[in-house]
Amino acid sequence: MVIAVLLPLIAALYVFSAAFLKKRTFAWEIGTAAVAAAFLNIVTMAFNNYFARTMYEATLSPFLTTIKGDAYDWRLKLDTTEIFLTVFVFFCALMSMLFVKDRLPQSKTNRFVVFLLGLVSCFVVAVGADNMFQFFAGWEMSAVFAYLSVMLFHEQQTVRLAGVNFLIWHALGDVALFCACFMVAGRTGGFYMTDFSAATVDAFAGTESVVFAVLLAAGAGAKLLLTPANVMPQTAGIPVPVLSFVMPTAMGGLGVYALYEFFPFVENSPAARAVFAAWGTASAFAALSGALARTNIKAVLMKLLSAQFGFVLAVLGIVGRDAAFCAYIALVTPMTGLFLCAGALVRAQNGEEELTRMGGLRQKMPFVFWTMILLALCCVGFPHIGNSGVVAQTHAVMRGKGAAAGEAVLTLYSVLLAFVFARLIARVFAGRTKTPANLAEIG
């Protein structure tokens, strides 16, 4: 288990030192080998956890002992949720390493590898934490490495602005999350992050539960929207998948994990669950309305991703944390692919991003066309693929509660989401071509 943290970290330090000493670094080879080895280690752990219910724990180093004698060590504690999320992030990191080969100059490749390895190492430190100090340290360092990854392309003003906005809003979101953690510490008597469950925790009730839900939604929930709102619209055309794979996966994953971890404190509070459901529903419909008003392909996809994350929050309040976690995994994967497809379209058209100047690309880019259709169906919840299981479960829960209005809202959301995707794909690939005759033949 420690390999998943130390091996990428050691590889990052080696690449950084070799580049600093002006030695040949073999950055891509070393980075790919480190991520692949760590990924295989995590996959092995996943199999052991699934078949033998093995839970992994390791102490890294002492950290802090309070006046009361509470010891907070740097530890790793990975169970099913943490292992599954880590497997997903390391897979995305490996895909990023494979995609980046031969796409960047050597100077940027070295920094890319260092930042990616630092990001995944800090991610594991955060999700494997058994105390809030380590969790926030890992999360903040992950955000720093994500920011540095964006700033690889600092020569573009829009990218600089996106990176700065991301860092500022991430820091502001920490304020609400810190307050929520202090409320948890007041209930548990310490800053430990144990296996919280509704059956074992001293849950919040009444007004206190609503306040906690608002803080959690404003802190962890708002962070889900940072990447689609500030980074991905400006970087979809950049040929570096770390911005379309690892960054939204890791940053969004940490936000979902925080919601997953602390949700038991308000799980039995209908008012608190209503906060998450209302917040998510409002975010989803607001984002879909914004998508209908946009003509820039990256802006449309950004709004669609925001709508998907709003759906995750709504599922958290309606069904529960396990369904919300599954919804996140089932949605972020196809949305990442859609952003990569958008990047291919933008690059093929020499930077053209306006949907009003696209059309007739189906014959010239058939692979991208069919890929976008498949990924859109996964997002919409087409039967037996993608997010369909979560959508069906949400309908079943609301039907069991007699919430006909809720079912109608969910149906309206699905129909509107399908319409936005169909409209986007039709404007890009159908109709008369509006692109130059020398369009790059991709697909």
C-alpha positions as CSV (number, residue, x, y, z in Angstrom):
1,M,0.0,0.0,0.0
2,V,2.8,2.4,0.8
3,I,4.1,1.8,-2.7
4,A,1.2,3.8,-4.0
5,V,2.4,6.9,-2.2
6,L,6.2,6.5,-2.0
7,L,7.0,5.2,-5.5
8,P,5.4,8.1,-7.4
9,L,6.9,10.5,-4.8
10,I,10.4,9.1,-5.2
11,A,10.1,9.2,-8.9
12,A,9.0,12.8,-8.8
13,L,11.9,13.7,-6.6
14,Y,14.3,12.0,-9.0
15,V,13.0,13.7,-12.1
16,F,13.1,17.0,-10.4
17,S,16.6,16.5,-9.1
18,A,17.9,15.3,-12.5
19,A,16.3,18.2,-14.3
20,F,17.7,20.6,-11.8
21,L,21.2,19.2,-12.2
22,K,20.8,19.3,-16.0
23,K,21.1,15.5,-16.3
24,R,19.1,13.4,-18.7
25,T,15.9,12.6,-16.8
26,F,14.1,9.9,-18.7
27,A,11.1,11.6,-17.1
28,W,8.3,10.0,-19.2
29,E,9.7,6.5,-18.8
30,I,10.3,6.8,-15.1
31,G,6.9,8.5,-14.5
32,T,5.0,5.9,-16.5
33,A,6.8,3.0,-14.7
34,A,6.1,4.5,-11.3
35,V,2.4,5.1,-12.0
36,A,2.0,1.7,-13.6
37,A,3.6,-0.1,-10.6
38,A,1.5,1.9,-8.2
39,F,-1.6,1.1,-10.2
40,L,-0.9,-2.6,-10.2
41,N,-0.3,-2.5,-6.5
42,I,-3.7,-0.8,-5.9
43,V,-5.4,-3.3,-8.3
44,T,-4.0,-6.2,-6.3
45,M,-5.3,-4.6,-3.1
46,A,-8.7,-4.2,-4.7
47,F,-8.9,-7.9,-5.5
48,N,-7.8,-8.8,-2.0
49,N,-10.4,-6.4,-0.5
50,Y,-13.2,-7.7,-2.7
51,F,-12.5,-11.5,-2.2
52,A,-11.0,-11.5,1.3
53,R,-12.4,-8.3,2.7
54,T,-8.8,-7.2,3.5
55,M,-8.4,-3.6,4.9
56,Y,-5.0,-2.0,4.6
57,E,-3.4,0.2,7.3
58,A,0.1,1.6,7.7
59,T,1.8,4.2,9.8
60,L,4.0,6.6,7.9
61,S,5.3,8.9,10.6
62,P,4.3,10.7,13.9
63,F,2.7,14.1,13.4
64,L,1.0,15.8,16.3
65,T,0.2,15.0,20.0
66,T,-2.2,17.4,21.7
67,I,-2.1,18.6,25.3
68,K,-4.9,16.1,26.0
69,G,-2.7,13.3,24.7
70,D,-4.5,12.7,21.4
71,A,-2.0,11.4,18.9
72,Y,-2.5,12.3,15.2
73,D,-0.1,10.3,13.1
74,W,0.5,10.3,9.3
75,R,-1.3,7.0,8.5
76,L,-2.8,5.3,5.5
77,K,-6.1,3.4,6.0
78,L,-7.7,2.1,2.8
79,D,-11.0,0.2,2.7
80,T,-13.3,-0.6,-0.2
81,T,-14.4,3.0,-1.0
82,E,-10.9,4.4,-0.8
83,I,-9.3,1.6,-2.8
84,F,-11.9,1.9,-5.6
85,L,-11.5,5.6,-5.9
86,T,-7.7,5.3,-5.8
87,V,-7.7,2.7,-8.6
88,F,-9.8,5.0,-10.7
89,V,-7.5,8.0,-10.2
90,F,-4.3,6.0,-10.9
91,F,-5.8,4.5,-14.0
92,C,-6.5,8.1,-15.2
93,A,-3.0,9.1,-14.3
94,L,-1.6,6.2,-16.4
95,M,-3.8,7.2,-19.3
96,S,-2.4,10.7,-19.0
97,M,1.1,9.5,-19.1
98,L,0.5,7.4,-22.2
99,F,-1.3,10.2,-24.0
100,V,1.3,12.9,-23.2
101,K,4.2,11.1,-24.9
102,D,5.6,13.1,-27.8
103,R,3.0,15.9,-27.3
104,L,5.1,18.2,-25.1
105,P,8.6,19.6,-25.3
106,Q,11.1,18.1,-22.9
107,S,11.1,21.0,-20.5
108,K,7.3,20.8,-20.0
109,T,7.3,17.0,-20.0
110,N,9.6,17.0,-16.9
111,R,7.4,19.4,-15.0
112,F,4.2,17.5,-16.2
113,V,5.6,14.3,-14.8
114,V,6.6,15.8,-11.5
115,F,3.2,17.5,-11.0
116,L,1.2,14.5,-12.0
117,L,3.2,12.2,-9.6
118,G,2.8,14.7,-6.8
119,L,-0.9,15.0,-7.5
120,V,-1.6,11.2,-7.2
121,S,0.7,10.8,-4.2
122,C,-1.1,13.6,-2.3
123,F,-4.5,12.2,-3.4
124,V,-3.7,8.9,-1.7
125,V,-2.5,10.7,1.4
126,A,-5.9,12.5,1.6
127,V,-8.2,9.6,1.0
128,G,-6.1,7.3,3.3
129,A,-6.1,9.7,6.2
130,D,-7.5,8.8,9.6
131,N,-7.5,12.3,10.8
132,M,-8.6,15.6,9.4
133,F,-5.2,17.3,9.5
134,Q,-3.8,14.7,7.1
135,F,-6.9,14.8,5.0
136,F,-6.7,18.6,4.5
137,A,-2.9,18.5,4.0
138,G,-3.3,15.9,1.2
139,W,-6.2,17.8,-0.4
140,E,-4.5,21.2,-0.3
141,M,-1.3,19.8,-1.8
142,S,-3.3,18.0,-4.5
143,A,-4.9,21.3,-5.3
144,V,-1.5,23.0,-5.6
145,F,-0.2,20.3,-8.0
146,A,-3.4,20.6,-10.0
147,Y,-2.8,24.4,-10.2
148,L,0.8,23.9,-11.3
149,S,-0.4,21.5,-14.0
150,V,-2.7,24.2,-15.4
151,M,0.1,26.8,-15.2
152,L,2.3,24.7,-17.5
153,F,0.4,26.7,-20.2
154,H,0.8,30.1,-18.5
155,E,1.6,31.7,-21.8
156,Q,-2.2,31.8,-22.4
157,Q,-4.0,34.5,-20.5
158,T,-7.2,32.5,-20.2
159,V,-5.4,29.6,-18.7
160,R,-3.6,31.8,-16.2
161,L,-7.0,33.3,-15.2
162,A,-8.6,29.8,-14.9
163,G,-5.7,28.6,-12.7
164,V,-5.9,31.6,-10.4
165,N,-9.7,31.4,-10.1
166,F,-9.5,27.7,-9.3
167,L,-7.0,28.3,-6.4
168,I,-8.9,31.2,-5.0
169,W,-12.3,29.5,-5.0
170,H,-10.8,26.3,-3.6
171,A,-9.4,28.2,-0.7
172,L,-12.7,29.9,0.0
173,G,-14.5,26.6,-0.1
174,D,-12.1,25.4,2.7
175,V,-13.6,27.9,5.1
176,A,-17.1,26.2,5.1
177,L,-15.5,22.8,5.2
178,F,-13.3,23.7,8.2
179,C,-16.4,24.9,10.1
180,A,-18.1,21.5,9.3
181,C,-15.1,19.6,10.5
182,F,-15.1,21.6,13.8
183,M,-18.7,20.6,14.3
184,V,-17.8,17.0,13.7
185,A,-14.9,17.3,16.2
186,G,-17.3,18.7,18.8
187,R,-19.5,15.6,18.4
188,T,-16.7,12.9,18.2
189,G,-14.3,14.5,20.7
190,G,-11.4,14.6,18.3
191,F,-10.3,15.3,14.7
192,Y,-10.2,11.6,13.7
193,M,-11.8,10.4,10.5
194,T,-13.0,6.9,11.4
195,D,-15.5,4.7,9.5
196,F,-18.5,7.0,10.2
197,S,-21.9,5.4,9.9
198,A,-25.4,6.5,10.7
199,A,-25.7,3.7,13.3
200,T,-22.6,4.6,15.3
201,V,-22.2,8.4,15.1
202,D,-23.9,11.0,17.3
203,A,-25.8,12.6,14.4
204,F,-26.9,16.2,14.2
205,A,-30.6,17.0,14.5
206,G,-32.9,19.9,13.8
207,T,-31.4,23.2,12.9
208,E,-27.9,21.9,13.6
209,S,-28.2,19.3,10.9
210,V,-29.3,21.9,8.4
211,V,-26.4,24.1,9.2
212,F,-24.0,21.2,8.9
213,A,-25.5,20.2,5.6
214,V,-25.2,23.8,4.2
215,L,-21.6,24.0,5.3
216,L,-20.8,20.6,3.8
217,A,-22.6,21.4,0.5
218,A,-20.9,24.9,0.3
219,G,-17.5,23.4,1.1
220,A,-17.2,19.9,-0.4
221,G,-20.1,20.3,-2.8
222,A,-19.0,23.6,-4.3
223,K,-15.5,22.2,-4.9
224,L,-17.1,19.7,-7.3
225,L,-18.0,22.6,-9.6
226,L,-14.5,24.3,-9.5
227,T,-12.9,22.3,-12.3
228,P,-15.8,22.5,-14.8
229,A,-16.4,26.2,-14.0
230,N,-12.8,27.5,-14.0
231,V,-10.4,25.1,-15.7
232,M,-11.8,22.7,-18.2
233,P,-13.5,25.3,-20.5
234,Q,-10.1,26.9,-21.0
235,T,-8.0,23.8,-21.4
236,A,-10.1,21.4,-23.6
237,G,-8.1,22.3,-26.7
238,I,-4.7,21.8,-25.0
239,P,-3.2,18.4,-26.0
240,V,-2.4,17.4,-22.4
241,P,-4.9,14.9,-20.9
242,V,-3.8,15.6,-17.3
243,L,-6.3,18.5,-17.4
244,S,-9.0,16.3,-18.8
245,F,-8.3,13.1,-16.9
246,V,-6.5,13.4,-13.6
247,M,-7.4,16.9,-12.5
248,P,-11.2,16.6,-12.5
249,T,-11.1,13.0,-11.4
250,A,-8.8,13.7,-8.4
251,M,-10.3,17.1,-7.4
252,G,-13.9,16.0,-7.9
253,G,-13.1,12.6,-6.2
254,L,-11.9,14.4,-3.1
255,G,-15.0,16.5,-2.9
256,V,-17.3,13.4,-3.3
257,Y,-15.2,11.5,-0.7
258,A,-15.6,14.4,1.8
259,L,-19.4,14.2,1.2
260,Y,-19.3,10.4,1.5
261,E,-17.3,10.5,4.7
262,F,-19.4,13.1,6.6
263,F,-22.9,12.3,5.3
264,P,-23.7,9.8,8.1
265,F,-23.9,12.8,10.5
266,V,-27.1,14.0,8.7
267,E,-28.2,10.8,7.0
268,N,-31.3,10.5,9.2
269,S,-32.3,14.1,9.0
270,P,-34.9,14.7,6.3
271,A,-34.3,18.5,6.4
272,A,-30.5,18.0,5.8
273,R,-31.1,15.6,3.0
274,A,-33.5,18.1,1.5
275,V,-30.7,20.6,1.5
276,F,-28.5,18.4,-0.7
277,A,-31.4,17.4,-3.0
278,A,-32.5,21.0,-3.5
279,W,-28.9,22.3,-3.9
280,G,-28.1,19.6,-6.4
281,T,-31.4,20.0,-8.3
282,A,-31.1,23.7,-8.6
283,S,-27.4,23.4,-9.7
284,A,-28.3,20.8,-12.3
285,F,-31.2,22.8,-13.9
286,A,-29.3,26.1,-13.8
287,A,-26.4,24.4,-15.5
288,L,-28.6,22.9,-18.2
289,S,-30.3,26.3,-18.8
290,G,-26.8,27.8,-19.2
291,A,-25.8,25.0,-21.7
292,L,-28.8,25.9,-23.9
293,A,-27.8,29.5,-24.0
294,R,-24.1,28.8,-25.0
295,T,-22.7,28.5,-28.5
296,N,-19.1,27.7,-27.5
297,I,-18.6,23.9,-27.4
298,K,-16.3,24.0,-24.4
299,A,-18.7,26.2,-22.5
300,V,-21.6,23.9,-23.3
301,L,-19.7,20.8,-22.0
302,M,-18.6,22.7,-18.9
303,K,-22.3,23.5,-18.1
304,L,-23.1,19.8,-18.8
305,L,-20.4,18.6,-16.4
306,S,-21.7,21.1,-13.7
307,A,-25.2,19.6,-14.3
308,Q,-23.8,16.1,-13.7
309,F,-22.2,17.1,-10.5
310,G,-25.5,18.7,-9.4
311,F,-27.2,15.4,-10.1
312,V,-24.6,13.7,-7.8
313,L,-25.5,16.1,-5.0
314,A,-29.2,15.5,-5.6
315,V,-28.7,11.7,-5.5
316,L,-26.8,12.1,-2.2
317,G,-29.8,13.7,-0.6
318,I,-32.5,11.4,-2.2
319,V,-30.9,8.0,-2.2
320,G,-27.7,8.1,-0.1
321,R,-23.9,8.2,-0.2
322,D,-23.3,4.9,-1.9
323,A,-25.5,5.8,-4.9
324,A,-23.9,9.3,-5.1
325,F,-20.4,7.8,-5.1
326,C,-21.5,5.4,-7.9
327,A,-23.1,8.3,-9.8
328,Y,-19.8,10.3,-9.7
329,I,-17.8,7.4,-11.1
330,A,-20.4,6.7,-13.8
331,L,-20.6,10.3,-14.9
332,V,-17.1,11.7,-14.7
333,T,-15.7,9.1,-17.0
334,P,-17.9,9.8,-20.1
335,M,-17.8,13.5,-19.4
336,T,-14.0,13.4,-19.4
337,G,-14.1,11.6,-22.8
338,L,-16.5,14.3,-24.1
339,F,-14.0,17.0,-23.2
340,L,-11.3,15.1,-25.0
341,C,-13.5,14.8,-28.1
342,A,-14.1,18.6,-27.9
343,G,-10.4,19.1,-27.8
344,A,-10.0,16.9,-30.9
345,L,-12.7,19.0,-32.7
346,V,-11.1,22.3,-31.7
347,R,-7.6,21.3,-32.8
348,A,-8.9,19.8,-36.1
349,Q,-10.5,23.1,-36.9
350,N,-7.5,25.3,-36.1
351,G,-9.0,26.5,-32.8
352,E,-12.6,27.1,-33.9
353,E,-14.9,26.6,-30.9
354,E,-18.2,28.2,-31.9
355,L,-21.0,25.7,-32.7
356,T,-22.5,28.2,-35.1
357,R,-19.5,27.7,-37.3
358,M,-19.5,23.9,-37.1
359,G,-21.5,21.3,-38.9
360,G,-21.2,18.5,-41.4
361,L,-18.3,16.8,-39.6
362,R,-19.8,13.3,-39.4
363,Q,-18.1,12.0,-42.6
364,K,-14.8,13.7,-41.8
365,M,-14.6,12.6,-38.1
366,P,-16.7,9.5,-37.8
367,F,-14.8,8.1,-34.8
368,V,-15.3,11.2,-32.8
369,F,-19.0,11.3,-33.8
370,W,-19.8,7.8,-32.6
371,T,-17.7,8.2,-29.5
372,M,-19.6,11.3,-28.5
373,I,-22.9,9.5,-29.1
374,L,-21.9,6.6,-26.8
375,L,-20.5,8.8,-24.1
376,A,-23.7,11.0,-24.2
377,L,-25.9,7.9,-23.8
378,C,-23.8,6.9,-20.7
379,C,-24.4,10.3,-19.2
380,V,-28.1,10.4,-19.9
381,G,-28.7,6.9,-18.3
382,F,-29.5,4.8,-21.4
383,P,-30.6,1.4,-20.1
384,H,-27.9,-1.0,-19.0
385,I,-25.0,1.4,-19.6
386,G,-23.4,4.3,-17.8
387,N,-25.5,6.0,-15.2
388,S,-28.7,4.0,-15.8
389,G,-28.5,2.0,-12.5
390,V,-28.4,5.2,-10.4
391,V,-31.2,6.8,-12.3
392,A,-33.4,3.7,-11.9
393,Q,-32.6,3.5,-8.1
394,T,-33.5,7.2,-7.7
395,H,-36.8,6.7,-9.4
396,A,-37.5,3.6,-7.2
397,V,-36.7,5.5,-4.0
398,M,-39.0,8.4,-4.9
399,R,-41.7,6.0,-6.0
400,G,-41.5,4.3,-2.6
401,K,-41.9,7.6,-0.9
402,G,-44.9,8.5,-3.0
403,A,-43.0,11.5,-4.4
404,A,-44.6,11.8,-7.8
405,A,-43.4,15.4,-8.2
406,G,-39.8,14.3,-7.6
407,E,-40.1,11.6,-10.2
408,A,-41.5,14.2,-12.6
409,V,-38.5,16.5,-11.9
410,L,-36.0,13.6,-12.5
411,T,-37.7,12.7,-15.7
412,L,-37.6,16.3,-16.9
413,Y,-33.9,16.5,-16.0
414,S,-33.2,13.3,-18.0
415,V,-35.2,14.6,-21.0
416,L,-33.6,18.0,-20.9
417,L,-30.1,16.5,-20.6
418,A,-30.7,14.2,-23.6
419,F,-32.0,17.2,-25.6
420,V,-28.9,19.3,-24.8
421,F,-26.6,16.4,-25.8
422,A,-28.6,15.8,-29.0
423,R,-28.6,19.5,-29.9
424,L,-24.8,19.7,-29.3
425,I,-24.0,16.6,-31.4
426,A,-26.4,17.7,-34.2
427,R,-24.9,21.2,-34.5
428,V,-21.4,19.7,-34.7
429,F,-21.9,16.8,-37.0
430,A,-25.1,17.3,-38.9
431,G,-26.2,19.8,-41.6
432,R,-24.0,21.6,-44.0
433,T,-20.3,21.9,-43.3
434,K,-19.1,25.4,-42.3
435,T,-15.4,24.5,-41.8
436,P,-12.5,25.0,-44.2
437,A,-11.9,22.4,-46.9
438,N,-8.5,21.5,-45.4
439,L,-10.0,20.2,-42.1
440,A,-7.7,17.7,-40.5
441,E,-8.9,14.1,-41.2
442,I,-9.3,12.6,-37.7
443,G,-11.3,9.5,-36.9
